[in-house]
Amino acid sequence: MPQKSIQEPAREVPLYGEYEVAVLGGGPAGIAAAATAARAGKRTLLIERYGFLGGMGTAAGVTNFCGLHGNVHGEHHRLVQGIASELLARIDRLDGLNKPHLILGKVFAQAYDTAAYKIAADDLLATHKVDILFHALGAGVVMTDERRIDALMVETKAGRRAVSAGIFIDCSGDGDLAAWAGVPFEVGDEDGHPLYPSMMLRLNGIDPVRAGDAWRTIPQLMEQATAAGTHRFPRKSAIVRPQRSGIEWRVNFTQVAREDGHAINGIEPDDLTRGEIEGRKQALAAFEFLRTVPGFEKSYIVDLPPQLGIRETRRIKGGYQLSGEDVLGCASFDDSIGVNGWPIEAHVPGDVVFTFPPIPESRGYNELPYRMLVPEGIDNLLVAGRCASMTHEGQSAARVSGACFVMGEAAGSAASLALAGNRMPRDIAVEKLQEALRQQGAFIGRGQAVPQGL
Ligand SMILES: Cc1cc2nc3c(=O)[nH]c(=O)nc-3n(C[C@H](O)[C@H](O)[C@H](O)COP(=O)(O)OP(=O)(O)OC[C@H]3O[C@@H](n4cnc5c(N)ncnc54)[C@H](O)[C@@H]3O)c2cc1C
């Protein structure tokens, strides 16, 4: 059946502003990209559809940084430094940062408080003089030349506006800007199925003494409940861990599917609608089970986040696609812009499967090549974060916050170098980018001494 459509009349759109760098999306990649470009003196605007920064880390209630650390031959190091360190220091000053905790006995992650993250990110961007446009949904691009974006169109409460820029950085997580500009992309595995989304939740009112290290016992209690037929769970490998206060725990328990059992597609509005409602149902079921766990009897749901947590949608095609083999083989690249120490974390039907590089035999991290950020076909665009150029397996590792900070910082630096040298981002001298990143305190691998401490 032919799809019905309506023709929208052409209209004049007010110009919101003219920038050197425009960043779409305020998650870890966008925060790092905008702060870095502005710190280098470029007039920079960050556009975000919500009224706060943090991306999935706040909007989807993730409340935990993965990929900041690595297990290097059995020793733990915080590998992601640079602009991420500035953000972490601010969250810490607000008393919003947990001590790092071990995942599966192999690598550290670090929980944080959502409100502190939002405030710290505002402060970081203000310090580096980034202009921010909140409550603005990127909605399309205007191009007079098929290789160059002239303006990003955004929908605001005051109506449609245009943002022009010399270089655009797509940090939307979904590769929206790149897709509108015609950059080729992939979605999901070889059959087009992305990683499953999850509705996160946080519980409060937990008795920390009675709960103890319940994160170890909850998987067994789930198995017992399944065997007894009292509860059914959408997935194994539930993550239920304390936040800083100990009376508040985050719950990563759900797995949201379509009716056919495949993952919700986070760029399909009907899927997203179903996913939000199904996610909340699963969150309630998780809560009802957790209330049976010692220490959780008086707990309550303190937060269901603004949106369903989307792990994977579009991955653009760029100069190089980071692969699962690169992650497991701890690959090195001449054009490294930083590193990823997180394993492959596959959200498969009914479970979450982690695959690590050999630990402690290997150095435990792969380098991330600059070419991942440089899309095919468009000259004044960079793409950073979970929608950068990776295979499905590569993205299952390097989509986490640590690598997204790394990619964002590199994209912001690359944009400023390109503008300073009047070149396209793909033509900048990578050694200059690497030198700039090192000077900013980033660890990019390539024989650089591994940063000490956590
Ligand atoms: C349930 C769940 C649990 C996770 N657990 C962890 C974990 O424990 N640790 C960890 O490090 N990572 C975790 N992740 C992964 C991690 O949170 C994300 O992969 C990471 O946030 C991606 O960063 P990003 O900057 O690329 O994109 P995002 O975080 O997705 O940010 C994109 C931003 O762009 C904005 N945006 C998108 N489209 C538009 C548009 N058209 N116009 C305007 N704004 C737009 C969004 O609102 C958002 O703020 C988890 C993810 C999920 C879903």
The ligand as an SDF file (V2000), in Angstrom:
LIG
                    3D

 53 58  0  0  0  0  0  0  0  0999 V2000
   20.3160    0.9220   30.0670 C   0  0  0  0  0  0  0  0  0  0  0  0
   21.7130    1.3390   29.7740 C   0  0  0  0  0  0  0  0  0  0  0  0
   22.7070    1.0690   30.6890 C   0  0  0  0  0  0  0  0  0  0  0  0
   24.0090    1.4810   30.4350 C   0  0  0  0  0  0  0  0  0  0  0  0
   24.9510    1.2680   31.3860 N   0  0  0  0  0  0  0  0  0  0  0  0
   26.1420    1.8760   31.2500 C   0  0  0  0  0  0  0  0  0  0  0  0
   27.0510    1.9070   32.3240 C   0  0  0  0  0  0  0  0  0  0  0  0
   26.8260    1.3350   33.3860 O   0  0  0  0  0  0  0  0  0  0  0  0
   28.1970    2.6260   32.1390 N   0  0  0  0  0  0  0  0  0  0  0  0
   28.4810    3.2680   30.9730 C   0  0  0  0  0  0  0  0  0  0  0  0
   29.5090    3.9320   30.8620 O   0  0  0  0  0  0  0  0  0  0  0  0
   27.6560    3.2210   29.9250 N   0  0  0  0  0  0  0  0  0  0  0  0
   26.4780    2.5720   30.0510 C   0  0  0  0  0  0  0  0  0  0  0  0
   25.5970    2.5990   29.0320 N   0  0  0  0  0  0  0  0  0  0  0  0
   26.0150    3.1780   27.7330 C   0  0  0  0  0  0  0  0  0  0  0  0
   26.1660    4.6830   27.7550 C   0  0  0  0  0  0  0  0  0  0  0  0
   25.2990    5.2970   28.6530 O   0  0  0  0  0  0  0  0  0  0  0  0
   25.9430    5.2810   26.3760 C   0  0  0  0  0  0  0  0  0  0  0  0
   26.4040    4.4500   25.3720 O   0  0  0  0  0  0  0  0  0  0  0  0
   26.6340    6.6320   26.2950 C   0  0  0  0  0  0  0  0  0  0  0  0
   25.9240    7.5160   27.1120 O   0  0  0  0  0  0  0  0  0  0  0  0
   26.6690    7.1230   24.8630 C   0  0  0  0  0  0  0  0  0  0  0  0
   27.1370    8.4380   24.8550 O   0  0  0  0  0  0  0  0  0  0  0  0
   26.8730    9.4070   23.6110 P   0  0  0  0  0  0  0  0  0  0  0  0
   27.3480   10.7430   24.0260 O   0  0  0  0  0  0  0  0  0  0  0  0
   27.4240    8.7870   22.3920 O   0  0  0  0  0  0  0  0  0  0  0  0
   25.2840    9.3950   23.4010 O   0  0  0  0  0  0  0  0  0  0  0  0
   24.0800    9.5880   24.4070 P   0  0  0  0  0  0  0  0  0  0  0  0
   24.4830    9.3540   25.8150 O   0  0  0  0  0  0  0  0  0  0  0  0
   22.9720    8.7930   23.8500 O   0  0  0  0  0  0  0  0  0  0  0  0
   23.7550   11.1380   24.2710 O   0  0  0  0  0  0  0  0  0  0  0  0
   23.1620   11.6750   23.1230 C   0  0  0  0  0  0  0  0  0  0  0  0
   22.5280   12.9970   23.4780 C   0  0  0  0  0  0  0  0  0  0  0  0
   22.0080   13.5840   22.2890 O   0  0  0  0  0  0  0  0  0  0  0  0
   20.6940   14.0600   22.5170 C   0  0  0  0  0  0  0  0  0  0  0  0
   20.0060   13.9740   21.2390 N   0  0  0  0  0  0  0  0  0  0  0  0
   19.7920   12.8760   20.4960 C   0  0  0  0  0  0  0  0  0  0  0  0
   19.1670   13.1760   19.3540 N   0  0  0  0  0  0  0  0  0  0  0  0
   18.9530   14.5160   19.3760 C   0  0  0  0  0  0  0  0  0  0  0  0
   18.3600   15.4230   18.4700 C   0  0  0  0  0  0  0  0  0  0  0  0
   17.8470   15.0200   17.3000 N   0  0  0  0  0  0  0  0  0  0  0  0
   18.3040   16.7220   18.8240 N   0  0  0  0  0  0  0  0  0  0  0  0
   18.8060   17.1490   20.0120 C   0  0  0  0  0  0  0  0  0  0  0  0
   19.3980   16.3280   20.9020 N   0  0  0  0  0  0  0  0  0  0  0  0
   19.4860   15.0190   20.5860 C   0  0  0  0  0  0  0  0  0  0  0  0
   20.1420   13.1240   23.5580 C   0  0  0  0  0  0  0  0  0  0  0  0
   19.0730   13.7150   24.2880 O   0  0  0  0  0  0  0  0  0  0  0  0
   21.3580   12.8590   24.4220 C   0  0  0  0  0  0  0  0  0  0  0  0
   21.4900   13.8030   25.4610 O   0  0  0  0  0  0  0  0  0  0  0  0
   24.3080    2.1550   29.2320 C   0  0  0  0  0  0  0  0  0  0  0  0
   23.3140    2.4240   28.3070 C   0  0  0  0  0  0  0  0  0  0  0  0
   22.0330    2.0190   28.5620 C   0  0  0  0  0  0  0  0  0  0  0  0
   20.9800    2.3550   27.5770 C   0  0  0  0  0  0  0  0  0  0  0  0
  1  2  1  0
  2  3  1  0
  2 52  2  0
  3  4  2  0
  4  5  1  0
  4 50  1  0
  5  6  2  0
  6  7  1  0
  6 13  1  0
  7  8  2  0
  7  9  1  0
  9 10  1  0
 10 11  2  0
 10 12  1  0
 12 13  2  0
 13 14  1  0
 14 15  1  0
 14 50  1  0
 15 16  1  0
 16 17  1  0
 16 18  1  0
 18 19  1  0
 18 20  1  0
 20 21  1  0
 20 22  1  0
 22 23  1  0
 23 24  1  0
 24 25  2  0
 24 26  1  0
 24 27  1  0
 27 28  1  0
 28 29  2  0
 28 30  1  0
 28 31  1  0
 31 32  1  0
 32 33  1  0
 33 34  1  0
 33 48  1  0
 34 35  1  0
 35 36  1  0
 35 46  1  0
 36 37  1  0
 36 45  1  0
 37 38  2  0
 38 39  1  0
 39 40  1  0
 39 45  2  0
 40 41  1  0
 40 42  2  0
 42 43  1  0
 43 44  2  0
 44 45  1  0
 46 47  1  0
 46 48  1  0
 48 49  1  0
 50 51  2  0
 51 52  1  0
 52 53  1  0
M  END
$$$$
